[in-house]
Amino acid sequence: MRNIKVKLVAGIMVLLAVTGLALASIRRGPASGYKRTPSLLLVFDGLRASAGNELAFYLYSLAVEAYEWDDAVWERVEPVGMLFADRSRNR
């Protein structure tokens, strides 16, 4: 019984350590040299707005692709996403 408790405590400590390292490695906030307007011209060279057009608004989003396992393959269920008006996730 004592051996099981020791393994459980050791496992929890390893899990907490790994979680702490993962959270510490997440970069928060904009990187230095952050530009507000993304440049997509390298990828989408033909994508340009006509002369006279200007930016109307920004939208921020969180999105994932949902998949299901059916014992043989992963099947796409649906995309799931939310749009926000600002970085603080206000709708």
N, C-alpha and C positions, 0 to 999 in steps of 0.2 A: 504494500500500500504506500509506503514511504517513497519507494522508487518511482511510482506513478506520479506522486505529487512533485517530486524533484524534476521529472521530465516535463511536467505541465508548467511549472514555474520557469524552467529554462526556455521552453518553447515560447511562452508569453514574453519573456525578456528579449529573445531574439526578434520576435515579431515587432515589439515596440521599438527596438533599435533600428530595424530595417525601415519601419514606417517613419521614424524620425529622420533618418538619412534621406529618404525619398522626399519628404516635405521640405527639408532644408535645401534640396537641390532645385526646387521649383523657383524660377525667376519671377519676381513680382514687379509690376510696374513697367513702364516703357523703357526700352534699352536706350543707351546714349546714342544720340544721332537719330532718334526716332522721327520719322516723317509722318505727318498726319495723312497725306494722300499716298496711297499705294501706287507703285508703278507696275502695271501689268503689261506694258508694251513689249517686254522681253518675251513673254509667253504668248500674248495675243497681239501680234504686230498689227493686224488689220482692225483692231478694236479701238476706234477713236470717235469721240463725240464731234458732231458738226460744229463749225465755227459759230460762235455766238452763244453756245450752251454753257451753263455754269452749274456747279454743284448745288443741289437743292437741300440735301440733308444726309446725315450719316445714320446707319443702323448697325447695331451690334447684335451678335447672335451667339447662342450656344446650340450645338446640334450634334447628334449621333445617328448612326445607322443601327437599327435594331435587327438582330438575326435570331433564328430559332434552330436548334439542333433536333433533327428528326431521326436520330440513331444511324444515319448514313452520311448526311451532308448538312452543311449550314445553309439555311435558306433566308434570304432577305425578307423581313417582314414589312418594315416601313422606315422612312427617315423620321426622326423626332427632333423638333427644334423649337426654339423660342426667339423672338426678336425683341430687342430692347432699344430704348431711345438714347441711352447713354451707358457709359462704362460701369455705372453703379447698378446696372440691371433694373432701372426704372422703366416700366412699360409705358 
